[in-house]
Amino acid sequence: MRLVQKLPLAPDRRPPLEKAFSIEELRRLARRRLPRMVFDFVDGGADDEVTLRRNRAAFEQVTLEPQVLVDVAERDQSVTVLGRELPSPLVLGPAGLAGVAYPGGEAVVAAAAGQRGLPFVLSTAGSASIEDVAAAASGPLWFQLYLWRDRSVTRSLVERAQAAGYEALCLTVDVPLSGQRERDLRHGFTIPPRVTARNAFDVVTHPGWARRVLGGPPVTFGNFTDMSSSTDYVSLGQIVNGQLNPTATWDDLRWLRGLWPGTFVVKGIMSAADAARAADAGVDAVVVSNHGGRQLDGLPGTLDVLPAVVDAVGSRVEVLLDGGVRRGTDVLKALSLGARACLIARPYLYGLAAGGPDGVLRAIDLLVAEIDRAMALLGCPSLAKFESEVV
């Protein structure tokens, strides 16, 4: 956006990533690096953000039981998820419009995930396209999508993902319409972000972000640029939001299952009953998720729901967990309760905002190191035989 070149930008003082010793410290760096409107877009939840807080509270209320005098000189945190061995029980989950945090957005994250041998899940609403992310990635890719109102749109996205080599389809089922993120409404946040009288000072005091993001190509929905001949990207966003489908049912899920020949994952499950319906429909995995607290407010934390879902379908399909993971011990708590692995999104977005590709790697490496250290202190040499109790 050319307007930013006329603003008297302050010097860019970049906080060093090596001083971030936790995901929370990466979050603080991201808050310093991003204008408030952008940070709140990444960080915020729906309505009063009760669900957002409960995701964290659920982990904080659970403790682990260690075993002592176990030989833990060598530790192996590899796991098998949907037939693929991963070096750590982490999947970089979908997050829309990552390009508002750093240019390239999802393509940058996919490249970093591949360097660590971890899957990346591209959001349908990503700022980078299916094809651009596939070109940047060296690791396994999943594609997340919704049951769009126009089935031809869904079919086209599925065919593009299959042609680009994505190995899993991840259907998100908790968005019949978009939740209300009040932080975004207060800021008047738009896609692409625009400089206004309300936010001009905020932009000027974040010059690095302004040069990288506003000074480059407009941030938009990379997979939908062919849906409108208009150059008004706000209008494109309205078209995309108009494709959300409040009439979608389990019959639509079964139709999509028949359309996709590969691994099929359903994300947004928050009850044992829905998990059983998904298993009956032929999915390979369910993700216990409340959309990171960004959809319906007032839901339980995902860790609170996890045991019931595992009891209901854990012998039939793989169960993954998404939401609230900020520490390696959080991952181990989820595994203790029956999850195969955890999806993360905000942690790598904080890293992306704080330091681009290096920041994403920093976020991954912090969690991997915390898992390793916790395994040693728990008396757990291998996650393949992980039997720690939670209290």
Secondary structure, DSSP 4 states (H G I P E B T S, - for coil): -GGGGGS-PPP--PPPGGG--SHHHHHHHHHHHS-HHHHHHHH--STT-HHHHHHHHHHHT--EE---S---SS-B--EEETTEEESSSEEE---TTGGGTSTTTHHHHHHHHHHTT--EEE-TT-SS-HHHHHHH--S-EEEEE---SSHHHHHHHHHHHHHTT--EEEEE-S-SS----HHHHHHT--SS----TTTHHHHHT-HHHIIIIITSSPP--TT-GGG-S-S-HHHHHHHHHHT--TT--HHHHHHHHHH--SEEEEEEE-SHHHHHHHHHTT-SEEEE--GGGTSSTTPPPHHHHHHHHHHHHTTTSEEEEES---SHHHHHHHHHTT-S-EEESHHHHHHHHHHHHHHHHHHHHHHHHHHHHHHHHHT-SBGGG---EE-
